[in-house]
């Protein structure tokens, strides 16, 4: 049997001897390593004209990095295999990938380029992915993105943005606290103070603590000092510690 690979604009062939089926066409947005694994599985499956397409589909669908496949007859003597890989959107706990549906994939068959890092206890994958998507949507309006999101064992949330701004949301009312953070961030940007901020603590009902980087901490006269800033519910800056 001839295995013909149709992957994007890349074409290739693999020849094996397999009875009545003369060719298997593979179609999908796949890289070379993924193609090799699919071809090896096809070889091991002893595909013939009498093969049940539903059983073949189930066999390919069972591969962890594959979201789903379609197997169709390519008359008179061939088969067409469409492969749809999982779409990974982040690293998971430093040793795996995670898809947009919250599925964890422990594989080296993905190239993780410029992906965010998500962390959470076992069993929280879907919860973390859902929170990541909601926070990412909120940040998209200000052209920022999450580089790291962590759910701690006790249920508290924290994340880091592209500009290395570390934000604490805590365990409760994450949406409101996210809105408070965005309000403070906007005002810090308007005053030109945002580049000097390294941490923001939004674990308060009506305010956010803002911590400046040591080299830019200052008072209203411009002198450097240790301190934090606070924004009240009225969105007016107030000096003090939280």
JOHUBEL-V967555 format. One record per backbone hydrogen bond with DSSP energy under -1.0 kcal/mol. CO is the residue of the C=O (numbers start at 1). NH is the residue of the N-H. If there is no record, write none. Layout:
co:CO nh:NH
co:CO nh:NH
//
This chain:
co:1 nh:16
co:2 nh:24
co:3 nh:14
co:4 nh:26
co:5 nh:12
co:6 nh:28
co:7 nh:10
co:10 nh:7
co:12 nh:5
co:14 nh:3
co:22 nh:2
co:23 nh:79
co:24 nh:4
co:25 nh:81
co:26 nh:6
co:27 nh:83
co:28 nh:30
co:31 nh:35
co:32 nh:36
co:33 nh:37
co:34 nh:38
co:35 nh:39
co:36 nh:40
co:37 nh:41
co:38 nh:42
co:39 nh:43
co:40 nh:44
co:41 nh:45
co:43 nh:46
co:48 nh:51
co:52 nh:56
co:53 nh:57
co:54 nh:58
co:55 nh:59
co:56 nh:60
co:57 nh:61
co:58 nh:62
co:60 nh:63
co:63 nh:66
co:65 nh:86
co:68 nh:84
co:70 nh:82
co:72 nh:80
co:74 nh:78
co:77 nh:22
co:77 nh:23
co:78 nh:74
co:79 nh:25
co:80 nh:72
co:81 nh:27
co:82 nh:70
co:84 nh:67
co:84 nh:68
co:87 nh:100
co:90 nh:98
co:91 nh:118
co:92 nh:95
co:96 nh:92
co:97 nh:105
co:98 nh:89
co:98 nh:90
co:99 nh:102
co:103 nh:99
co:105 nh:97
co:111 nh:113
co:116 nh:91
co:117 nh:149
co:118 nh:93
co:119 nh:151
co:121 nh:124
co:124 nh:128
co:125 nh:129
co:126 nh:130
co:127 nh:131
co:128 nh:132
co:129 nh:133
co:130 nh:134
co:131 nh:135
co:132 nh:136
co:133 nh:137
co:134 nh:138
co:135 nh:139
co:136 nh:140
co:139 nh:142
co:139 nh:144
co:140 nh:143
co:145 nh:162
co:147 nh:117
co:148 nh:160
co:149 nh:119
co:150 nh:158
co:152 nh:155
co:156 nh:152
co:157 nh:169
co:157 nh:170
co:158 nh:150
co:159 nh:167
co:160 nh:147
co:160 nh:148
co:161 nh:164
co:165 nh:161
co:166 nh:200
co:167 nh:159
co:168 nh:202
co:170 nh:157
co:173 nh:177
co:174 nh:178
co:175 nh:179
co:176 nh:180
co:177 nh:181
co:178 nh:182
co:179 nh:183
co:180 nh:184
co:181 nh:185
co:182 nh:186
co:183 nh:187
co:184 nh:188
co:185 nh:189
co:186 nh:190
co:187 nh:191
co:188 nh:193
co:188 nh:194
co:193 nh:196
co:194 nh:197
co:196 nh:213
co:198 nh:166
co:199 nh:211
co:200 nh:168
co:201 nh:209
co:208 nh:231
co:209 nh:201
co:210 nh:229
co:211 nh:198
co:211 nh:199
co:213 nh:216
co:219 nh:222
co:223 nh:219
co:228 nh:240
co:229 nh:210
co:230 nh:238
co:232 nh:235
co:236 nh:232
co:238 nh:230
//
